[in-house]
């Protein structure tokens, strides 16, 4: 070590000893360089930002891309890294539509084709709010799916994001925003940057987002394979899917925003006279060739849940309707299940809608 530290002032001796000292110095230099390359200024995850030009129609423009480090999933299982992209999409009507993509990092999970889950927030919510409440990011962290959280269209002065699901809701419905067209272009944009399995493209939604998911089942069945929703109904007058789409619908008996009996709920924000949710499920069942009379049962593992099932339907699809005693309109379960009454969070309930929807969708790929 002394010879190595003084080699700038004295010439090392010739012969084997000299050659050894030179070798030691070279090794020390390489070791220091390697350590410098591995160290960083902080422990933060690497972050990159990209922008893309926006064409006159549907050019995707991701604005930020962040790779997050490994962390536990809400259920405590091991997880890998995910890449989060916040992007924008310009639709033919000139609107700039925003969305967030959460995808498994390729270094952890490879490049196999994955399911795509489109997760639609409720009226006046946002993609990030529904991301927190639903906990669907766990699918990406386990390498099981690419998850997309789109944003509805805000009204005047940027207030109240909503979806045009037909009769509901808010500014989006009044302005006749083409949300079905937006979703079609969004799926194509995500599929251009990720390997997506077209037989496993799913939609999940809450409230206004659930009503939009129903509309997608009816009008975008060439893209959407199955939907899982809570607190929704059918907002279009008829449902005749070009291809059969499986449906899981979860509804609280104490829902005062969108009552189980339909109509205008006592806590309704939209003021819409809603179709009874069970009738909505029956309409889709009729449209995909299910038996006319459903089977009625109770969940053996959870007495709070009554189950109405139309099956078997065309191409192995089914429609399943769960009625939950002791539950209202707020999203049930999810990672924030203990945070009742906090805006944007899920609430403690007899069921976990996120878990039930994940399991149902996983079992209903297109045949």
C-alpha positions as CSV (number, residue, x, y, z in Angstrom):
1,X,0.0,0.0,0.0
2,X,2.9,2.4,0.8
3,X,4.4,1.8,-2.6
4,X,1.1,2.3,-4.3
5,X,0.6,5.6,-2.5
6,X,4.0,7.0,-3.3
7,X,4.3,5.9,-6.9
8,X,3.8,9.4,-8.1
9,X,7.1,10.5,-6.5
10,X,9.3,7.5,-6.7
11,X,9.8,5.0,-9.5
12,X,9.0,1.4,-8.5
13,X,11.9,-1.0,-8.4
14,X,12.6,-3.1,-11.4
15,X,12.1,-6.9,-11.6
16,X,9.3,-9.0,-10.1
17,X,8.8,-6.7,-7.1
18,X,8.3,-3.8,-9.4
19,X,5.8,-5.6,-11.6
20,X,3.8,-6.6,-8.5
21,X,3.6,-3.0,-7.3
22,X,2.4,-1.8,-10.7
23,X,-0.3,-4.5,-10.7
24,X,-1.4,-3.6,-7.2
25,X,-1.7,0.1,-8.2
26,X,-3.8,-0.8,-11.3
27,X,-6.1,-3.0,-9.3
28,X,-6.6,-0.3,-6.7
29,X,-7.5,2.2,-9.5
30,X,-10.0,-0.1,-11.1
31,X,-11.6,-0.8,-7.6
32,X,-12.0,2.9,-6.9
33,X,-13.5,3.5,-10.4
34,X,-16.0,0.6,-9.9
35,X,-17.1,1.9,-6.5
36,X,-17.6,5.4,-7.9
37,X,-19.8,4.0,-10.7
38,X,-22.0,2.1,-8.3
39,X,-22.6,4.9,-5.8
40,X,-25.2,7.6,-6.2
41,X,-26.3,10.9,-4.6
42,X,-29.4,9.3,-3.1
43,X,-31.4,6.2,-2.8
44,X,-34.2,7.5,-5.0
45,X,-35.5,5.3,-7.9
46,X,-34.2,6.3,-11.3
47,X,-36.5,8.7,-13.1
48,X,-36.7,9.7,-16.8
49,X,-39.0,12.1,-18.6
50,X,-40.0,11.9,-22.2
51,X,-42.3,14.0,-24.4
52,X,-43.7,13.3,-27.8
53,X,-45.3,15.4,-30.5
54,X,-49.1,15.4,-30.6
55,X,-50.8,14.9,-33.9
56,X,-54.2,16.1,-34.9
57,X,-55.9,12.9,-33.7
58,X,-54.7,10.3,-31.3
59,X,-50.9,10.7,-30.8
60,X,-50.0,9.5,-27.3
61,X,-47.7,11.9,-25.4
62,X,-46.2,10.4,-22.3
63,X,-45.1,13.2,-20.0
64,X,-43.2,11.4,-17.2
65,X,-41.9,7.9,-16.8
66,X,-40.8,6.7,-13.3
67,X,-39.4,3.3,-12.3
68,X,-40.2,2.6,-8.7
69,X,-38.2,0.3,-6.5
70,X,-39.4,-2.9,-5.0
71,X,-42.0,-2.5,-2.2
72,X,-44.6,-4.7,-0.5
73,X,-48.0,-5.1,-2.2
74,X,-51.1,-4.3,-0.1
75,X,-51.6,-8.0,0.6
76,X,-48.0,-8.3,1.8
77,X,-46.7,-10.5,-1.0
78,X,-43.3,-10.0,-2.6
79,X,-43.3,-7.6,-5.6
80,X,-41.1,-6.4,-8.3
81,X,-40.5,-2.9,-9.8
82,X,-43.1,-1.1,-11.9
83,X,-42.8,1.7,-14.4
84,X,-45.4,4.5,-14.1
85,X,-46.1,6.7,-17.1
86,X,-48.4,9.8,-17.0
87,X,-49.5,10.5,-20.5
88,X,-51.9,12.4,-22.7
89,X,-53.9,11.5,-25.8
90,X,-55.4,13.9,-28.2
91,X,-58.8,12.7,-29.6
92,X,-60.4,13.7,-32.9
93,X,-62.6,16.2,-31.1
94,X,-59.5,18.1,-30.0
95,X,-59.6,17.1,-26.4
96,X,-56.4,16.4,-24.5
97,X,-57.1,13.2,-22.4
98,X,-54.9,12.2,-19.6
99,X,-54.1,8.8,-18.1
100,X,-51.6,6.9,-16.0
101,X,-50.1,3.5,-17.0
102,X,-48.6,1.3,-14.3
103,X,-46.7,-1.7,-15.8
104,X,-44.3,-4.4,-14.5
105,X,-40.7,-3.5,-15.1
106,X,-39.3,-5.7,-18.0
107,X,-36.1,-6.4,-16.1
108,X,-38.1,-8.2,-13.4
109,X,-40.8,-10.0,-15.5
110,X,-39.5,-10.2,-19.1
111,X,-41.6,-9.3,-22.1
112,X,-44.5,-11.8,-22.0
113,X,-47.9,-10.5,-23.2
114,X,-49.9,-9.4,-20.2
115,X,-53.6,-8.6,-19.5
116,X,-54.6,-4.9,-19.6
117,X,-56.9,-3.6,-16.9
118,X,-58.6,-0.2,-17.5
119,X,-59.7,1.2,-14.2
120,X,-62.3,4.0,-14.3
121,X,-62.9,6.4,-11.4
122,X,-66.3,7.5,-10.2
123,X,-67.9,10.9,-11.0
124,X,-65.9,13.9,-9.7
125,X,-63.0,11.6,-9.0
126,X,-59.7,11.1,-10.8
127,X,-57.4,8.3,-12.0
128,X,-55.0,8.8,-9.2
129,X,-57.8,8.8,-6.6
130,X,-59.1,5.5,-7.9
131,X,-55.5,4.2,-8.0
132,X,-55.3,4.8,-4.3
133,X,-58.7,3.4,-3.4
134,X,-58.6,0.3,-5.6
135,X,-55.0,-0.9,-5.1
136,X,-55.0,-2.4,-8.6
137,X,-51.3,-1.4,-8.8
138,X,-50.7,-4.7,-6.9
139,X,-51.4,-6.5,-10.2
140,X,-48.5,-4.7,-11.9
141,X,-46.2,-5.2,-8.9
142,X,-46.7,-8.9,-9.1
143,X,-46.1,-8.9,-12.8
144,X,-49.7,-10.0,-13.6
145,X,-51.1,-7.0,-15.6
146,X,-50.6,-3.6,-17.1
147,X,-53.0,-1.2,-15.3
148,X,-54.3,2.0,-16.8
149,X,-56.1,4.8,-14.9
150,X,-57.7,7.2,-17.3
151,X,-59.2,10.6,-16.3
152,X,-62.7,11.7,-17.2
153,X,-63.3,15.1,-18.8
154,X,-63.5,18.0,-16.4
155,X,-66.3,20.5,-16.7
156,X,-66.0,24.3,-17.0
157,X,-63.2,25.8,-14.9
158,X,-61.7,22.3,-14.5
159,X,-64.3,21.1,-12.1
160,X,-65.7,17.6,-11.7
161,X,-64.2,14.9,-14.0
162,X,-67.0,12.7,-15.3
163,X,-67.6,10.0,-18.0
164,X,-70.2,10.0,-20.8
165,X,-71.8,6.7,-20.0
166,X,-75.1,7.5,-21.7
167,X,-77.7,9.0,-19.3
168,X,-74.9,9.9,-16.9
169,X,-72.9,11.8,-15.9
170,X,-72.4,15.6,-15.6
171,X,-70.5,17.6,-18.1
172,X,-69.2,14.6,-20.1
173,X,-72.7,13.3,-20.8
174,X,-74.1,16.8,-21.5
175,X,-71.3,17.6,-23.9
176,X,-71.6,14.1,-25.5
177,X,-67.9,13.4,-25.0
178,X,-66.9,10.3,-27.1
179,X,-65.5,8.3,-24.2
180,X,-65.9,5.0,-26.1
181,X,-63.8,6.3,-28.9
182,X,-61.2,7.6,-26.3
183,X,-61.0,4.2,-24.7
184,X,-60.5,2.5,-28.1
185,X,-57.6,4.8,-28.9
186,X,-56.1,4.5,-25.4
187,X,-56.0,0.7,-25.7
188,X,-54.2,1.0,-29.0
189,X,-51.7,3.6,-27.6
190,X,-50.9,1.4,-24.6
191,X,-50.6,-1.7,-26.9
192,X,-48.1,0.2,-29.0
193,X,-45.6,0.4,-26.1
194,X,-46.5,-2.7,-24.1
195,X,-47.1,-6.3,-25.0
196,X,-50.8,-6.7,-24.3
197,X,-52.8,-9.9,-24.7
198,X,-55.9,-8.9,-26.7
199,X,-57.9,-11.8,-25.2
200,X,-57.4,-10.3,-21.7
201,X,-58.4,-6.6,-22.0
202,X,-60.6,-5.8,-19.0
203,X,-62.5,-2.8,-17.6
204,X,-63.2,-2.1,-13.9
205,X,-65.1,0.9,-12.6
206,X,-66.8,2.6,-9.7
207,X,-70.1,4.5,-9.9
208,X,-69.9,6.7,-13.1
209,X,-66.9,4.6,-14.0
210,X,-68.9,1.4,-13.6
211,X,-71.7,2.8,-15.8
212,X,-69.0,3.6,-18.5
213,X,-67.7,0.0,-18.1
214,X,-71.2,-1.3,-18.9
215,X,-71.3,0.9,-22.0
216,X,-68.0,-0.5,-23.1
217,X,-69.3,-4.0,-22.6
218,X,-72.2,-3.1,-25.0
219,X,-70.4,-0.9,-27.5
220,X,-66.7,-1.9,-27.4
221,X,-66.9,-5.7,-27.1
222,X,-64.4,-6.2,-29.9
223,X,-61.8,-4.8,-27.4
224,X,-63.1,-5.3,-23.9
225,X,-63.4,-9.0,-22.8
226,X,-64.9,-8.7,-19.3
227,X,-65.8,-6.0,-16.8
228,X,-65.9,-5.9,-13.0
229,X,-67.8,-3.0,-11.4
230,X,-69.2,-1.7,-8.2
231,X,-72.2,0.7,-7.8
232,X,-73.1,1.0,-11.5
233,X,-76.0,0.4,-13.9
234,X,-76.6,0.5,-17.6
235,X,-76.8,4.1,-19.0
236,X,-77.6,3.2,-22.6
237,X,-81.1,2.1,-23.8
238,X,-80.0,-1.2,-25.2
239,X,-77.1,-3.6,-25.1
240,X,-76.2,-5.9,-28.0
241,X,-72.5,-6.7,-27.8
242,X,-70.9,-7.8,-31.0
243,X,-68.9,-10.4,-28.9
244,X,-70.0,-11.7,-25.5
245,X,-68.5,-10.0,-22.5
246,X,-68.5,-11.4,-19.0
247,X,-69.8,-9.1,-16.2
248,X,-69.3,-9.0,-12.4
249,X,-71.4,-6.4,-10.7
250,X,-71.1,-5.7,-6.9
251,X,-73.8,-3.5,-5.3
252,X,-74.4,-2.4,-1.7
253,X,-77.9,-2.8,-0.4
254,X,-77.5,0.5,1.4
255,X,-76.4,2.5,-1.6
256,X,-78.1,5.9,-1.4
257,X,-76.4,7.4,-4.5
258,X,-77.4,4.7,-6.9
259,X,-80.1,2.7,-5.1
260,X,-80.5,-1.0,-5.7
261,X,-84.1,-0.2,-6.7
262,X,-83.0,2.4,-9.2
263,X,-84.4,5.9,-9.5
264,X,-82.9,9.1,-8.0
265,X,-81.1,8.3,-4.8
266,X,-81.5,10.4,-1.7
267,X,-77.7,11.2,-1.8
268,X,-77.5,11.4,-5.6
269,X,-75.2,14.0,-7.0
270,X,-76.1,13.6,-10.6
271,X,-79.9,13.7,-10.1
272,X,-80.3,10.9,-12.7
273,X,-83.2,8.5,-12.7
274,X,-81.2,5.3,-12.8
275,X,-82.2,2.0,-14.2
276,X,-82.3,-0.7,-11.4
277,X,-78.8,-2.2,-11.3
278,X,-80.1,-5.8,-11.4
279,X,-82.1,-4.9,-14.6
280,X,-78.8,-3.7,-16.1
281,X,-77.1,-7.0,-15.5
282,X,-80.1,-8.9,-16.9
283,X,-80.0,-6.7,-20.1
284,X,-76.4,-7.6,-20.7
285,X,-77.2,-11.3,-20.0
286,X,-79.9,-11.2,-22.6
287,X,-77.5,-9.6,-25.1
288,X,-74.9,-12.4,-24.8
289,X,-77.2,-15.4,-24.9
290,X,-77.4,-16.3,-21.2
291,X,-80.3,-18.4,-19.8
292,X,-83.4,-16.3,-19.3
293,X,-83.7,-17.3,-15.6
294,X,-80.7,-16.8,-13.4
295,X,-79.6,-18.9,-10.5
296,X,-80.0,-17.5,-7.0
297,X,-77.7,-18.4,-4.1
298,X,-75.9,-17.2,-1.0
299,X,-72.1,-17.0,-0.7
300,X,-71.3,-19.9,1.6
301,X,-68.2,-18.1,3.0
302,X,-69.9,-14.7,3.5
303,X,-73.6,-14.5,4.6
304,X,-73.7,-10.8,3.7
305,X,-73.5,-11.6,0.0
306,X,-76.4,-12.8,-2.2
307,X,-75.4,-14.0,-5.7
308,X,-77.5,-13.9,-8.9
309,X,-75.8,-15.7,-11.8
310,X,-76.6,-16.0,-15.5
311,X,-74.6,-18.9,-16.9
312,X,-73.5,-20.5,-19.1
313,X,-73.7,-17.8,-21.7
314,X,-72.2,-17.7,-25.2
315,X,-68.6,-18.6,-25.6
316,X,-68.3,-19.5,-21.9
317,X,-69.1,-16.1,-20.6
318,X,-71.3,-15.3,-17.6
319,X,-73.0,-12.5,-15.7
320,X,-72.7,-12.4,-11.9
321,X,-74.5,-9.9,-9.7
322,X,-73.5,-9.7,-6.0
323,X,-75.7,-7.9,-3.5
324,X,-73.9,-6.9,-0.3
325,X,-75.8,-6.3,3.0
326,X,-74.3,-3.6,5.2
327,X,-72.6,-1.8,2.3
328,X,-73.2,1.6,0.7
329,X,-71.9,3.4,-2.3
330,X,-68.2,3.9,-1.5
331,X,-65.6,1.6,-2.9
332,X,-65.4,-1.5,-0.7
333,X,-62.1,-2.9,0.6
334,X,-58.9,-2.1,-1.2
335,X,-55.6,-1.1,0.5
336,X,-57.3,1.7,2.5
337,X,-60.1,-0.5,3.9
338,X,-59.6,0.9,7.4
339,X,-59.9,4.6,6.3
340,X,-63.7,5.0,6.3
341,X,-65.1,8.3,5.2
342,X,-61.8,9.7,3.9
343,X,-62.4,11.3,0.5
344,X,-61.1,9.1,-2.3
345,X,-60.5,6.1,-0.1
346,X,-62.2,2.7,0.1
347,X,-64.2,1.8,3.2
348,X,-64.3,-1.2,5.4
349,X,-67.1,-3.4,4.2
350,X,-68.2,-7.1,4.2
351,X,-66.4,-7.7,0.9
352,X,-63.3,-6.4,-0.9
353,X,-64.4,-5.3,-4.3
354,X,-60.8,-5.0,-5.6
355,X,-60.0,-8.6,-4.7
356,X,-63.3,-10.0,-6.1
357,X,-62.9,-8.1,-9.4
358,X,-59.3,-9.3,-9.8
359,X,-60.3,-12.9,-9.3
360,X,-63.3,-12.7,-11.6
361,X,-61.4,-11.1,-14.5
362,X,-58.5,-13.5,-14.2
363,X,-60.9,-16.3,-14.8
364,X,-62.6,-14.8,-17.8
365,X,-60.2,-14.5,-20.7
366,X,-61.8,-14.6,-24.1
367,X,-62.1,-18.2,-25.3
